[in-house]
């Protein structure tokens, strides 16, 4: 009963957060300037708590939205922040820039804004039709293999087409592969996600020889979308290799894959692990490789999180992250391809030198400062082009 009531309270609290409006955010605004105004429709929740609470987040989107607000401040914009799901907010002032995420409220807000407002669509990955098509194929294949009917788990249910067409430009997480899925739109700018480093982790204490057969799968929700079904079927055919799973399981998925998940000796389900916790350090120390055959992403934070601990990334091209220098990109995301790579690690086991290279690559290419500066560059460019300055 207590658990049920607590769940209801959390639902009410989350609903209130979605309706929250943060007005006049100016923490990083330069002094002695005449500020412009910006409306940011994404996530207000991270701004409702103290900094000590907001650093312990479950998803990197909290850090992203705070970095976006900071970028706007440093460019001279006072920022009003609402949820991307807030369809009740009505603009009552003139805005110089509007940045909106997803398709739920973008078009409605766009109609209510002053005509000279510069409108930017912020995407967190692949073009929505490509994303949905890719997931649909995954679901179909998995359902056929298991003779069942899996339901969509990460589908984009609200059309983004109108929002993308109305936007003056698009900024998206991802790489060149991601950008090419937006072929119908001319002004598309890509940038990488970022991660924070765990200063308590000591790579020199890792036993690479003992961990040579250990692979980690760590992700947010969406078991089939992320490729967990493919990994389970691959690792059942490679019994000398071990898969450690850190994610939330869909109930139906867990039922269909019960044998693979809970009755297979080389597959170990761990569940959710908190960022920067002892448990997360232990699992990172236990594995040499991070494997992620997702069908649709945009520079995923989970991959960067694992890479920051020196794990060799093995990811799909649809993850939209350039790791060729330090990892392996899957070409087709088939079970056969996964088995082939998993077995190939016998010939070239990971060592501390390779792991250190991965850590350095992550630190030097996926920092919050790089994200911040690139986002500021894009906003400045889009604003000047739109205003013909």
PyMOL commands that set and color helices and strands:
alter all, ss='L'
color gray80, all
select helices_A, chain A and resi 2-18+45-48+51-54+61-74+106-112+128-146+161-166+176-180+203-205+228-235+251-256+258-262+278-286+301-307+317-319+335-344+352-365+368-387
alter helices_A, ss='H'
color red, helices_A
select strands_A, chain A and resi 22-25+36-42+77-83+97-101+118-123+169-173+188-191+214-218+242-246+267-269+289-292+312-316+328-330
alter strands_A, ss='S'
color yellow, strands_A
deselect
rebuild
show_as cartoon
